Amino acid sequence: MLLFVPESAIDYEAVFCRGGRNTGNEGFALFKCPHCGCIFLMDREDDTIYLDGSDLSKRGFAGDSNQPFKCTRCKLQVPVGTWVGPRAEERFQVTWVELSASAWSWCAAPLQHLGAEA
């Protein structure tokens, strides 16, 4: 099994059923704060960040140099870098173990995606 949760493992229907529909062209990915490990779901299409796995109405924006994104748990700025996507830096990637212990554990299914990505 892969160490990190690939974007293809995210269950879009589960996200939509919990109120995560956004602009209609969603592209979901998980990332974590490298300071404290808090996990977030991002819609890569418009940089919306879902802040709470128990309440998808709580949303933020990835930010920019004038207003950077701050972690909701540790309140530190999430460093500039590649948070999601095929070139995501390891410090931002979420492991299956981390996901299973978080409020986001419902949003991805590892058994359906074994060997799907290298």
RAJOUR-V319574 format. One record per backbone hydrogen bond with DSSP energy under -0.5 kcal/mol. NH is the residue of the N-H (numbers start at 1). CO is the residue of the C=O. Records with the same first field share a line. If there is no record, write none. Layout:
NH=CO ; CO
This chain:
5=94
6=4
9=6
10=7
11=107
12=10
15=11
16=12
17=13
18=14
19=16
20=15
29=42
31=40
32=92
33=38
37=33
40=31
41=50
42=29
43=48
44=27 ; 42
46=43
47=43
48=43
49=60
50=41 ; 48
51=49 ; 58
52=58
55=52
56=18
58=55
59=57
60=49
62=47
64=67
69=62
71=76
75=71
78=69
79=77
83=81
88=85
89=82
92=89
93=89 ; 90
96=3
99=95
100=96
101=97
102=99
105=102
107=104
108=105
109=9
112=109
113=110
114=111
116=113
